[in-house]
Amino acid sequence: MAKKTPSSIASLRISSWISTMVVAVFIMMSKHVASQSGDRNNALLRKYCRIYTSTNGESYLTNINITLSSLRRQLSDPQVYYAFEQTTYDGEFVYAFALCRDYLTTSQCLACFDSAVNETKSCGISDGGNVIYDDCSIRSEIYDVCNNDSTSQPIATFSQTVDNLLSEVRDATPKTSNFYVASTRQASTNNTTVYAIAQCVRNVSQAICKSCLNTAYNNLQRCFPSTEGSSVDFYCFMRYSETPFFQSNQTTNIALFLSEGSSNKSALIAGVSSAVGLVLVILALWLWYHKMKKAKILEEAASALQSDEIYSYQQLRLATHAFGEEYRVGKGGFGEVFKAIIDDGNVVAVKRLHLGYARARSEFENEVRLISNVHHRNLVRQLGWCIEGSELLLVLEYIPQGSLDNFLWGSKRGTLNWNKRFDIIYGVARGLAHLHNEFHVKIIHRDIKVNNILMDDDFQPKICDFGLARLQPEDQTHVSTRLAGTLGYIAPEYATTGHLSEKVDTYSFGIVILEIISSRRCTDEHFNGQDTSHLLEHAWQLYERGMHMELIDEALEIEEEEHKVNVMKTIEIALMCTQSPTSLRPLMSEVVLMLSSGLSLGPRKLIKPSFIDSRRMIHIGAIGSHNM
């Protein structure tokens, strides 16, 4: 380590003093912002500050204030619920967006925005933050898009090469199935290759992807002739560089996704001049027709992701062969699931619901319209529905691998190694976090269990039946009648008092983690002769003795020390999720962070979990002294 000189120490002290003063000024500036959002029940759901600080506090303050002021002006217009702004000042690039729920008035939207700004400013000179309320959310980040190295090539030639490549990448990406393109371009001199990628969030529409990449492309214009530049937004990312950052065999053939060029037109004109050319024209037209037909099919398939279709009962009855037993692939608390083929060969799942009470019809329609807007990789996609008389049916994407329980204690047991199990745990966490925090209406599942987790062909989990528990009558949500949940997974406070929050799902998720790791059912009893009533108590006893690894399914045979540490940390996260009171449980967004980083959120103490066993007896844990 280099020895610090007196001058460098003095510089550090001055820098520290300036940073402290900037933070103080920043907090003082925030005091004038309204901290109340009216009389509405507008709870703060999530807040985080980025761990990095701006290298130039004064410039950052100027930048972020300009950006936030612009957002507020945009939201001041009636019927404007989404605002985006980006500013560049003194070499720093800041982008931010604000989103209000559409049910708010303009004044309510602005009040919530002001509260969110107040929360964000408490981050000091952290280079970004995210605040989510029930009524609104804002996000801001600082990002330096260009490096300081200029290309060794002629500036005009290099800039034109990069511009042509980025424009083609921008145009092709929204047309791909995965919203991702990687491509290269050879410069005309010095044999230099330029590398570029673009990627959009997969669950946005093609129009949003295109708009976002247009902004990214425009931002990168300012980088020329820098050898590298990146542009990041909430929905997309674009980057170019003279230095390779992906393999040559990982490129995309973007010519397939770009519009017809002038060379094709020239070929058609030349072909008309001869009889052979006429044949070629006919052939070209035939190929063009089928290409357009295929593009239309792809477009219709993509649009199906954005809006549901209303089917007739007769359509679904014929598609399932009158709901024949041989087409039934599942049965649960809400009804039966059938495999069906509709719309010229598309394989789907049809869930025939059994909701026998008077308000079911109207509540069903409201609920399915709500969940039809939910799109996430780890959530089963709803494709349509049917309401005719007493028949209530959902049309869902078909997941051929079936539910997770089949992989843990069914015919496919033994096929999941630790990496796959961890990916399943992480995917379920992401799906729940999306339901709780990243959608305009908070959706609490209420019945998270391995049977409601389906597995696709890539072993990615997909949560099903979210939103359906809300359709159960209110008088059937107490333990004395019928739970909107499953014993063994259900949180104690919900079982005894009917108190519902997103932490109910957190508890159930903790139980699911233990089942995935151990391949034991949560209601199993008598582990290795121990006097335990179920899996959660057994896991706690092993944790108390520091014997986490004995919980692991013997079929896993984990040898690597890194994997052992990961398993132990995941078990501790599961136990944290089952804590009572609910304030001790993390939010699912926090769980995602812990799983992705391998870290716990601070020095939290674990206490013995509370649980309800198969005899519906509540067992309350006592405070312990064990640290994460």
C-alpha positions as CSV (number, residue, x, y, z in Angstrom):
1,M,0.0,0.0,0.0
2,A,1.4,3.4,-0.9
3,K,2.4,5.6,2.0
4,K,0.2,8.7,2.4
5,T,2.0,12.1,2.3
6,P,0.9,15.0,4.6
7,S,-0.4,16.8,1.5
8,S,-2.5,13.7,0.5
9,I,-3.9,13.4,4.0
10,A,-4.8,17.1,4.0
11,S,-6.6,16.6,0.6
12,L,-8.5,13.7,2.0
13,R,-9.6,15.7,5.0
14,I,-10.7,18.7,2.8
15,S,-12.6,16.3,0.5
16,S,-14.3,14.7,3.5
17,W,-15.2,18.1,4.9
18,I,-16.7,19.2,1.5
19,S,-18.7,15.9,1.2
20,T,-20.0,16.5,4.8
21,M,-21.0,20.0,3.9
22,V,-22.7,18.9,0.6
23,V,-24.7,16.3,2.5
24,A,-25.8,18.9,5.1
25,V,-26.8,21.4,2.4
26,F,-28.6,18.7,0.5
27,I,-30.6,17.7,3.6
28,M,-31.4,21.4,4.3
29,M,-32.6,21.8,0.7
30,S,-35.0,18.9,1.1
31,K,-36.8,20.5,4.1
32,H,-38.9,22.7,2.0
33,V,-40.3,19.7,0.1
34,A,-43.8,18.6,1.3
35,S,-43.5,15.4,3.3
36,Q,-47.1,14.6,3.4
37,S,-49.2,13.2,0.6
38,G,-52.6,14.3,1.9
39,D,-55.0,12.2,3.9
40,R,-54.5,9.2,1.7
41,N,-53.3,5.9,3.1
42,N,-50.0,6.1,1.2
43,A,-47.5,3.8,2.8
44,L,-43.8,3.8,1.9
45,L,-43.2,0.3,0.5
46,R,-39.5,0.4,-0.4
47,K,-36.5,2.7,-0.3
48,Y,-32.9,2.2,-1.2
49,C,-29.9,4.4,-1.7
50,R,-27.1,3.3,-4.0
51,I,-23.9,2.4,-2.2
52,Y,-21.7,4.6,-4.3
53,T,-21.3,8.3,-3.9
54,S,-20.9,10.9,-6.6
55,T,-17.4,12.0,-7.3
56,N,-18.5,15.6,-7.7
57,G,-21.0,16.5,-5.1
58,E,-21.8,20.1,-6.2
59,S,-22.4,19.0,-9.8
60,Y,-24.5,16.1,-8.7
61,L,-26.7,18.4,-6.6
62,T,-27.2,20.8,-9.5
63,N,-27.9,17.9,-11.9
64,I,-30.4,16.0,-9.7
65,N,-32.3,19.2,-8.8
66,I,-32.7,20.2,-12.4
67,T,-33.9,16.6,-13.2
68,L,-36.4,16.4,-10.3
69,S,-37.8,19.9,-11.1
70,S,-38.4,18.8,-14.7
71,L,-40.2,15.7,-13.5
72,R,-42.4,17.7,-11.3
73,R,-43.3,20.1,-14.1
74,Q,-44.3,17.2,-16.3
75,L,-46.5,15.7,-13.6
76,S,-48.2,19.1,-13.1
77,D,-50.0,18.6,-16.4
78,P,-53.4,16.8,-16.0
79,Q,-53.6,13.2,-17.1
80,V,-49.7,12.9,-17.0
81,Y,-48.8,10.0,-14.8
82,Y,-45.3,9.1,-16.1
83,A,-42.3,11.5,-16.4
84,F,-38.8,10.9,-17.6
85,E,-35.8,13.3,-17.6
86,Q,-32.1,13.2,-18.2
87,T,-29.6,16.0,-17.8
88,T,-25.8,16.4,-18.2
89,Y,-23.9,18.9,-16.2
90,D,-20.1,19.2,-15.6
91,G,-19.4,15.8,-17.2
92,E,-22.0,13.9,-15.2
93,F,-25.1,12.3,-16.7
94,V,-28.2,11.9,-14.5
95,Y,-31.5,10.2,-15.5
96,A,-34.7,9.8,-13.4
97,F,-38.3,8.8,-13.8
98,A,-41.4,9.3,-11.8
99,L,-44.6,7.2,-11.9
100,C,-48.0,8.0,-10.3
101,R,-50.9,5.6,-10.2
102,D,-53.6,6.5,-12.7
103,Y,-56.3,6.8,-10.1
104,L,-54.7,9.9,-8.5
105,T,-55.7,13.5,-9.1
106,T,-52.9,15.8,-10.2
107,S,-52.5,17.3,-6.7
108,Q,-52.4,13.9,-5.1
109,C,-49.8,12.8,-7.6
110,L,-47.6,15.8,-6.9
111,A,-48.0,15.4,-3.1
112,C,-46.8,11.8,-3.4
113,F,-43.9,12.9,-5.7
114,D,-42.8,15.5,-3.2
115,S,-42.8,12.9,-0.4
116,A,-40.8,10.5,-2.6
117,V,-38.3,13.3,-3.4
118,N,-37.9,14.0,0.3
119,E,-37.1,10.3,0.9
120,T,-34.6,10.2,-2.0
121,K,-32.7,13.4,-0.9
122,S,-32.0,11.8,2.5
123,C,-29.6,9.5,0.5
124,G,-27.2,12.5,0.5
125,I,-24.7,12.4,-2.4
126,S,-25.3,8.7,-3.1
127,D,-25.3,8.5,-6.8
128,G,-28.9,7.3,-7.1
129,G,-31.9,5.9,-5.2
130,N,-35.3,4.3,-5.5
131,V,-38.5,5.1,-3.5
132,I,-41.8,3.3,-3.9
133,Y,-45.0,4.4,-2.3
134,D,-48.5,2.9,-2.6
135,D,-49.4,5.9,-4.8
136,C,-46.1,6.6,-6.7
137,S,-42.5,5.8,-7.3
138,I,-39.3,7.6,-8.4
139,R,-35.9,6.4,-9.4
140,S,-32.7,8.4,-10.1
141,E,-29.2,7.5,-11.0
142,I,-26.0,9.1,-12.2
143,Y,-24.2,7.4,-15.0
144,D,-21.1,8.4,-16.9
145,V,-21.8,7.3,-20.5
146,C,-18.5,7.9,-22.2
147,N,-14.9,7.2,-21.4
148,N,-12.2,9.7,-22.0
149,D,-10.1,7.9,-24.6
150,S,-10.4,9.1,-28.2
151,T,-10.0,6.7,-31.0
152,S,-6.8,6.5,-33.0
153,Q,-8.7,6.3,-36.2
154,P,-9.9,9.3,-38.3
155,I,-12.6,10.9,-36.2
156,A,-15.2,11.2,-39.0
157,T,-14.7,7.6,-40.2
158,F,-14.9,6.2,-36.7
159,S,-17.9,8.2,-35.7
160,Q,-19.8,7.2,-38.9
161,T,-18.9,3.5,-38.3
162,V,-20.2,3.6,-34.8
163,D,-23.3,5.5,-35.7
164,N,-24.2,3.1,-38.5
165,L,-23.7,0.1,-36.2
166,L,-25.7,1.6,-33.3
167,S,-28.6,2.7,-35.5
168,E,-28.9,-0.9,-36.9
169,V,-28.7,-2.4,-33.4
170,R,-31.3,0.0,-32.2
171,D,-33.7,-0.8,-35.0
172,A,-33.2,-4.6,-34.8
173,T,-33.4,-5.2,-31.0
174,P,-37.2,-4.5,-30.6
175,K,-37.9,-7.0,-33.4
176,T,-36.1,-9.9,-31.7
177,S,-37.9,-12.5,-29.5
178,N,-35.6,-11.8,-26.5
179,F,-35.1,-8.0,-27.0
180,Y,-31.3,-8.5,-27.3
181,V,-28.8,-7.9,-30.1
182,A,-25.0,-8.1,-30.3
183,S,-23.2,-7.1,-33.5
184,T,-19.8,-5.9,-34.8
185,R,-18.7,-3.6,-37.6
186,Q,-15.3,-3.3,-39.3
187,A,-14.0,0.2,-39.6
188,S,-12.6,1.2,-43.0
189,T,-9.1,1.9,-41.7
190,N,-6.6,0.2,-39.3
191,N,-8.6,-3.0,-39.3
192,T,-10.4,-1.9,-36.1
193,T,-13.6,-3.7,-35.1
194,V,-16.4,-1.9,-33.2
195,Y,-18.6,-4.1,-30.8
196,A,-22.1,-3.1,-29.8
197,I,-25.1,-4.5,-27.9
198,A,-28.6,-3.4,-27.0
199,Q,-31.0,-5.0,-24.7
200,C,-34.5,-4.2,-23.3
201,V,-36.3,-5.6,-20.3
202,R,-38.2,-8.6,-21.6
203,N,-41.6,-7.9,-20.0
204,V,-42.1,-4.4,-21.7
205,S,-43.9,-3.9,-25.0
206,Q,-42.1,-3.5,-28.3
207,A,-43.0,0.1,-28.4
208,I,-41.5,0.9,-25.0
209,C,-38.3,-1.0,-26.1
210,K,-38.1,1.0,-29.3
211,S,-38.6,4.3,-27.5
212,C,-36.1,3.5,-24.8
213,L,-33.4,2.5,-27.4
214,N,-34.0,5.7,-29.4
215,T,-33.1,7.7,-26.3
216,A,-30.1,5.5,-25.6
217,Y,-28.9,6.0,-29.2
218,N,-29.3,9.7,-29.0
219,N,-27.4,9.8,-25.7
220,L,-24.4,7.9,-27.2
221,Q,-24.0,10.5,-30.0
222,R,-22.3,12.7,-27.5
223,C,-19.6,10.1,-26.9
224,F,-18.1,10.2,-30.4
225,P,-15.1,9.9,-30.9
226,S,-14.6,8.2,-27.5
227,T,-13.6,4.5,-27.9
228,E,-16.4,3.4,-25.6
229,G,-19.8,4.5,-24.4
230,S,-22.8,3.1,-22.6
231,S,-26.3,4.3,-22.0
232,V,-28.6,2.9,-19.3
233,D,-32.2,3.4,-18.7
234,F,-34.8,1.6,-16.5
235,Y,-36.0,-0.4,-19.5
236,C,-33.0,-0.8,-21.7
237,F,-29.2,-0.7,-22.1
238,M,-26.9,0.1,-25.0
239,R,-23.1,-0.1,-25.3
240,Y,-20.3,0.1,-27.9
241,S,-16.5,-0.3,-27.6
242,E,-13.4,-0.8,-29.6
243,T,-12.4,-3.5,-27.1
244,P,-14.2,-6.9,-27.4
245,F,-16.6,-7.6,-24.6
246,F,-18.4,-10.6,-26.1
247,Q,-17.2,-13.5,-28.2
248,S,-17.3,-13.4,-32.0
249,N,-19.7,-16.4,-32.1
250,Q,-22.2,-14.6,-29.9
251,T,-23.3,-12.1,-32.5
252,T,-26.8,-11.7,-33.9
253,N,-27.7,-11.7,-37.6
254,I,-29.4,-8.4,-37.5
255,A,-30.0,-8.4,-41.2
256,L,-33.0,-10.7,-40.5
257,F,-34.7,-8.0,-38.5
258,L,-33.9,-4.9,-40.6
259,S,-36.2,-3.5,-43.3
260,E,-35.6,-4.3,-46.9
261,G,-32.7,-2.3,-48.4
262,S,-32.2,-0.7,-51.7
263,S,-30.0,-3.6,-52.9
264,N,-33.1,-5.8,-52.8
265,K,-35.1,-3.3,-54.8
266,S,-32.3,-3.1,-57.4
267,A,-32.2,-6.9,-57.7
268,L,-35.9,-6.8,-58.4
269,I,-35.6,-4.1,-61.1
270,A,-32.8,-6.0,-62.8
271,G,-34.7,-9.2,-62.7
272,V,-37.6,-7.8,-64.6
273,S,-35.4,-7.3,-67.7
274,S,-35.5,-11.0,-68.6
275,A,-37.7,-14.0,-68.5
276,V,-35.4,-15.6,-66.0
277,G,-35.6,-12.4,-64.0
278,L,-39.4,-12.6,-64.1
279,V,-39.2,-16.0,-62.5
280,L,-36.9,-14.6,-59.9
281,V,-39.4,-11.8,-59.2
282,I,-42.2,-14.3,-58.8
283,L,-40.1,-16.3,-56.5
284,A,-39.0,-13.2,-54.5
285,L,-42.7,-12.2,-54.1
286,W,-43.6,-15.6,-52.9
287,L,-40.8,-15.6,-50.4
288,W,-41.8,-12.0,-49.4
289,Y,-45.4,-13.1,-48.9
290,H,-44.5,-16.0,-46.6
291,K,-42.0,-13.8,-44.7
292,M,-44.7,-11.2,-44.1
293,K,-47.2,-13.9,-43.1
294,K,-44.6,-15.3,-40.6
295,A,-44.0,-11.8,-39.3
296,K,-47.7,-11.3,-38.8
297,I,-47.9,-14.5,-36.9
298,L,-45.0,-13.4,-34.7
299,E,-46.6,-10.0,-34.2
300,E,-49.9,-11.6,-33.2
301,A,-48.1,-13.9,-30.8
302,A,-46.3,-10.9,-29.3
303,S,-49.6,-9.0,-29.0
304,A,-51.1,-11.9,-27.1
305,L,-48.6,-11.1,-24.3
306,Q,-50.0,-7.7,-24.0
307,S,-53.8,-8.4,-23.9
308,D,-56.0,-11.3,-23.0
309,E,-58.6,-12.9,-25.3
310,I,-62.1,-13.7,-24.2
311,Y,-63.0,-17.2,-25.2
312,S,-66.5,-18.8,-25.4
313,Y,-67.3,-21.8,-23.2
314,Q,-67.9,-23.9,-26.3
315,Q,-64.4,-23.1,-27.6
316,L,-62.8,-24.3,-24.4
317,R,-65.1,-27.3,-24.1
318,L,-64.2,-28.5,-27.5
319,A,-60.5,-27.8,-27.0
320,T,-60.5,-30.0,-23.8
321,H,-62.7,-32.7,-25.3
322,A,-65.6,-31.8,-22.9
323,F,-63.1,-31.5,-20.0
324,G,-62.2,-35.2,-20.5
325,E,-60.3,-37.0,-17.8
326,E,-57.5,-37.9,-20.2
327,Y,-56.9,-34.1,-20.7
328,R,-56.8,-33.2,-17.0
329,V,-53.3,-32.4,-15.9
330,G,-54.0,-31.1,-12.4
331,K,-56.4,-30.4,-9.6
332,G,-56.3,-27.9,-6.8
333,G,-58.3,-25.9,-4.3
334,F,-59.6,-23.6,-7.0
335,G,-60.6,-26.2,-9.5
336,E,-59.2,-28.5,-12.3
337,V,-56.6,-27.8,-15.0
338,F,-56.9,-29.3,-18.5
339,K,-54.5,-29.4,-21.4
340,A,-56.0,-27.9,-24.5
341,I,-55.1,-26.9,-28.1
342,I,-56.6,-23.7,-29.4
343,D,-56.0,-21.0,-32.0
344,D,-54.5,-23.3,-34.7
345,G,-52.3,-25.5,-32.6
346,N,-51.3,-23.4,-29.6
347,V,-51.0,-25.6,-26.5
348,V,-52.5,-24.0,-23.4
349,A,-53.7,-24.8,-19.9
350,V,-57.4,-24.3,-19.1
351,K,-58.3,-23.8,-15.4
352,R,-61.9,-24.5,-14.7
353,L,-62.7,-22.7,-11.4
354,H,-65.1,-23.8,-8.7
355,L,-66.1,-20.6,-6.8
356,G,-69.6,-21.3,-5.5
357,Y,-70.8,-18.0,-4.2
358,A,-73.0,-15.2,-5.4
359,R,-70.4,-12.5,-6.1
360,A,-68.0,-14.8,-7.8
361,R,-68.8,-13.7,-11.4
362,S,-68.3,-10.0,-11.0
363,E,-65.2,-10.4,-8.7
364,F,-63.8,-13.0,-11.1
365,E,-63.9,-10.5,-14.1
366,N,-62.3,-7.7,-12.0
367,E,-59.6,-10.0,-10.8
368,V,-58.7,-11.6,-14.1
369,R,-58.5,-8.1,-15.7
370,L,-56.1,-7.1,-13.0
371,I,-53.8,-10.1,-13.3
372,S,-53.9,-10.1,-17.1
373,N,-51.5,-7.1,-16.9
374,V,-48.9,-9.0,-14.8
375,H,-46.0,-10.2,-17.0
376,H,-42.8,-11.6,-15.5
377,R,-40.5,-14.5,-16.3
378,N,-41.3,-16.2,-13.0
379,L,-45.1,-15.8,-13.2
380,V,-47.4,-18.0,-15.2
381,R,-48.8,-15.9,-18.0
382,Q,-52.6,-15.5,-18.4
383,L,-53.7,-15.6,-22.0
384,G,-57.5,-15.3,-21.7
385,W,-60.7,-16.2,-19.8
386,C,-64.3,-17.2,-20.2
387,I,-67.4,-16.2,-18.2
388,E,-70.6,-17.9,-19.2
389,G,-73.4,-18.6,-16.7
390,S,-71.8,-20.3,-13.7
391,E,-68.7,-21.3,-15.8
392,L,-65.5,-19.4,-14.9
393,L,-62.4,-20.4,-16.8
394,L,-58.9,-19.1,-17.2
395,V,-56.6,-19.8,-20.2
396,L,-53.0,-19.9,-19.2
397,E,-49.6,-20.7,-20.7
398,Y,-48.9,-24.4,-20.6
399,I,-46.0,-25.5,-18.5
400,P,-45.2,-29.1,-19.5
401,Q,-42.8,-30.0,-16.7
402,G,-45.5,-29.8,-14.0
403,S,-45.1,-28.5,-10.5
404,L,-42.1,-28.4,-8.3
405,D,-43.4,-31.1,-5.9
406,N,-42.9,-33.7,-8.6
407,F,-39.1,-32.8,-8.6
408,L,-38.8,-32.9,-4.8
409,W,-40.8,-36.1,-3.9
410,G,-42.4,-37.4,-7.0
411,S,-41.3,-39.3,-10.1
412,K,-38.6,-36.7,-11.0
413,R,-36.9,-36.7,-7.6
414,G,-33.1,-36.5,-7.8
415,T,-32.9,-34.4,-11.0
416,L,-32.2,-31.1,-9.2
417,N,-28.7,-30.3,-8.2
418,W,-27.8,-27.4,-5.9
419,N,-27.4,-24.9,-8.7
420,K,-30.8,-25.7,-10.1
421,R,-32.4,-25.6,-6.6
422,F,-30.9,-22.2,-5.9
423,D,-32.0,-20.8,-9.2
424,I,-35.6,-22.0,-8.4
425,I,-35.4,-20.3,-5.0
426,Y,-34.1,-17.1,-6.5
427,G,-36.7,-17.2,-9.3
428,V,-39.6,-17.6,-6.9
429,A,-38.3,-14.7,-4.8
430,R,-38.1,-12.5,-7.9
431,G,-41.7,-13.4,-8.9
432,L,-43.1,-12.6,-5.5
433,A,-41.1,-9.3,-5.3
434,H,-42.7,-8.4,-8.6
435,L,-46.2,-9.1,-7.3
436,H,-45.6,-7.1,-4.1
437,N,-43.6,-4.1,-5.3
438,E,-43.2,-3.7,-9.0
439,F,-46.8,-3.7,-10.2
440,H,-49.3,-0.9,-9.9
441,V,-51.4,-2.9,-7.5
442,K,-49.9,-4.9,-4.7
443,I,-50.9,-8.6,-5.2
444,I,-50.5,-10.9,-2.2
445,H,-50.5,-14.6,-3.3
446,R,-51.7,-16.0,0.1
447,D,-51.0,-19.6,-1.0
448,I,-47.3,-20.0,-1.9
449,K,-46.3,-23.7,-1.8
450,V,-44.4,-26.1,-4.1
451,N,-47.6,-27.2,-5.8
452,N,-48.1,-23.7,-7.0
453,I,-44.7,-23.4,-8.5
454,L,-44.4,-24.8,-12.0
455,M,-41.2,-25.7,-13.8
456,D,-40.5,-24.8,-17.5
457,D,-38.1,-26.7,-19.8
458,D,-35.2,-24.5,-18.6
459,F,-35.9,-25.3,-14.9
460,Q,-37.1,-21.8,-14.4
461,P,-39.9,-21.6,-11.8
462,K,-43.2,-19.9,-12.6
463,I,-45.7,-19.1,-9.8
464,C,-49.3,-19.9,-10.6
465,D,-52.7,-19.1,-9.0
466,F,-51.6,-15.6,-7.9
467,G,-54.6,-13.3,-7.4
468,L,-57.1,-16.2,-7.1
469,A,-57.1,-16.3,-3.3
470,R,-58.7,-12.9,-3.3
471,L,-61.8,-14.5,-4.9
472,Q,-62.5,-16.6,-1.9
473,P,-65.3,-15.3,0.4
474,E,-64.2,-13.2,3.3
475,D,-65.9,-15.5,5.8
476,Q,-63.6,-18.3,4.6
477,T,-60.2,-16.7,5.5
478,H,-60.1,-17.7,9.2
479,V,-58.6,-20.8,10.6
480,S,-61.9,-21.9,12.1
481,T,-63.4,-22.3,8.7
482,R,-61.3,-22.5,5.5
483,L,-57.9,-20.9,5.1
484,A,-57.0,-18.9,2.0
485,G,-53.8,-20.9,2.2
486,T,-52.4,-24.3,3.1
487,L,-51.5,-25.6,6.6
488,G,-47.8,-25.9,7.0
489,Y,-47.1,-22.9,4.7
490,I,-49.6,-20.4,6.2
491,A,-48.3,-17.6,8.5
492,P,-49.4,-17.9,12.1
493,E,-50.8,-14.3,12.3
494,Y,-52.9,-14.9,9.2
495,A,-54.2,-18.2,10.5
496,T,-55.2,-16.9,13.9
497,T,-56.3,-13.3,13.3
498,G,-56.8,-13.1,9.5
499,H,-54.3,-10.2,9.4
500,L,-53.0,-10.1,5.8
501,S,-49.8,-8.4,4.5
502,E,-47.1,-9.2,2.0
503,K,-45.2,-10.8,4.9
504,V,-47.7,-13.7,4.7
505,D,-46.1,-14.6,1.4
506,T,-42.6,-14.1,2.9
507,Y,-43.4,-16.7,5.6
508,S,-44.6,-19.2,3.1
509,F,-41.6,-18.6,0.9
510,G,-39.3,-19.4,3.8
511,I,-41.1,-22.8,4.2
512,V,-40.7,-23.5,0.5
513,I,-36.9,-22.8,0.8
514,L,-36.6,-25.4,3.5
515,E,-38.5,-28.0,1.4
516,I,-36.4,-27.3,-1.7
517,I,-33.2,-27.8,0.3
518,S,-34.2,-30.8,2.3
519,S,-36.6,-32.6,-0.2
520,R,-38.9,-33.1,2.9
521,R,-42.5,-31.9,3.2
522,C,-43.2,-29.1,5.6
523,T,-45.7,-31.3,7.5
524,D,-43.2,-34.3,7.9
525,E,-42.7,-35.4,11.5
526,H,-40.0,-37.3,13.5
527,F,-36.7,-36.4,11.9
528,N,-34.0,-38.9,12.8
529,G,-35.9,-39.8,16.0
530,Q,-36.0,-36.2,17.1
531,D,-39.2,-35.1,18.8
532,T,-40.2,-32.5,16.2
533,S,-43.6,-31.6,14.9
534,H,-42.5,-30.5,11.4
535,L,-39.8,-29.4,9.1
536,L,-39.5,-25.8,10.3
537,E,-38.9,-26.8,13.9
538,H,-36.3,-29.4,12.8
539,A,-34.5,-26.7,10.7
540,W,-34.4,-24.4,13.7
541,Q,-33.0,-27.1,16.0
542,L,-30.2,-27.8,13.5
543,Y,-29.5,-24.0,13.2
544,E,-29.2,-23.7,17.0
545,R,-26.6,-26.4,17.1
546,G,-24.8,-25.0,14.1
547,M,-25.6,-28.2,12.0
548,H,-27.2,-26.5,9.0
549,M,-25.8,-29.0,6.6
550,E,-27.7,-32.0,8.1
551,L,-30.9,-30.4,6.7
552,I,-29.7,-30.9,3.1
553,D,-31.2,-33.6,0.9
554,E,-28.6,-36.5,0.9
555,A,-29.0,-36.8,-2.9
556,L,-27.3,-33.4,-3.4
557,E,-23.8,-34.5,-2.3
558,I,-22.5,-31.0,-1.9
559,E,-18.7,-31.0,-1.7
560,E,-17.5,-27.5,-2.7
561,E,-17.0,-25.2,0.2
562,E,-18.5,-22.3,-1.6
563,H,-21.7,-24.2,-2.2
564,K,-21.8,-25.2,1.5
565,V,-21.6,-21.6,2.6
566,N,-24.3,-20.7,0.1
567,V,-26.6,-23.4,1.4
568,M,-26.1,-22.3,5.0
569,K,-26.8,-18.7,4.2
570,T,-29.9,-19.7,2.3
571,I,-31.2,-21.7,5.3
572,E,-30.7,-18.7,7.5
573,I,-32.6,-16.5,5.0
574,A,-35.4,-19.1,5.2
575,L,-35.5,-18.9,9.0
576,M,-35.5,-15.1,8.8
577,C,-38.5,-15.2,6.5
578,T,-40.5,-17.2,9.1
579,Q,-39.8,-14.9,12.1
580,S,-42.6,-13.4,14.1
581,P,-43.7,-10.6,14.6
582,T,-43.9,-9.8,10.9
583,S,-41.6,-6.7,11.3
584,L,-38.7,-9.2,11.7
585,R,-39.3,-10.7,8.3
586,P,-37.7,-9.1,5.3
587,L,-39.6,-7.8,2.3
588,M,-39.3,-10.0,-0.8
589,S,-37.3,-7.3,-2.5
590,E,-34.8,-7.6,0.4
591,V,-34.8,-11.4,0.0
592,V,-33.9,-11.0,-3.7
593,L,-31.0,-8.7,-2.7
594,M,-29.8,-11.1,0.0
595,L,-29.9,-14.1,-2.4
596,S,-28.2,-12.3,-5.2
597,S,-25.5,-10.8,-3.1
598,G,-25.0,-13.6,-0.6
599,L,-25.2,-11.1,2.2
600,S,-27.6,-10.6,5.1
601,L,-29.2,-7.2,5.6
602,G,-27.4,-6.0,8.7
603,P,-26.9,-7.8,12.1
604,R,-30.4,-9.1,12.5
605,K,-30.9,-11.6,15.3
606,L,-32.9,-14.8,14.6
607,I,-35.5,-15.9,17.0
608,K,-37.3,-19.3,17.1
609,P,-40.0,-19.1,14.5
610,S,-43.7,-19.3,15.3
611,F,-45.7,-21.8,13.4
612,I,-49.0,-23.6,13.1
613,D,-48.7,-27.4,12.9
614,S,-50.9,-30.0,11.4
615,R,-53.1,-30.0,14.5
616,R,-53.7,-26.3,14.0
617,M,-51.8,-25.4,17.3
618,I,-49.9,-22.2,17.4
619,H,-46.3,-22.4,18.7
620,I,-44.7,-19.1,19.5
621,G,-40.9,-18.8,19.4
622,A,-38.8,-17.3,22.1
623,I,-36.1,-14.7,21.5
624,G,-32.7,-16.2,21.0
625,S,-29.1,-14.9,20.7
626,H,-28.2,-16.2,17.3
627,N,-26.8,-13.7,14.7
628,M,-27.0,-13.9,10.9
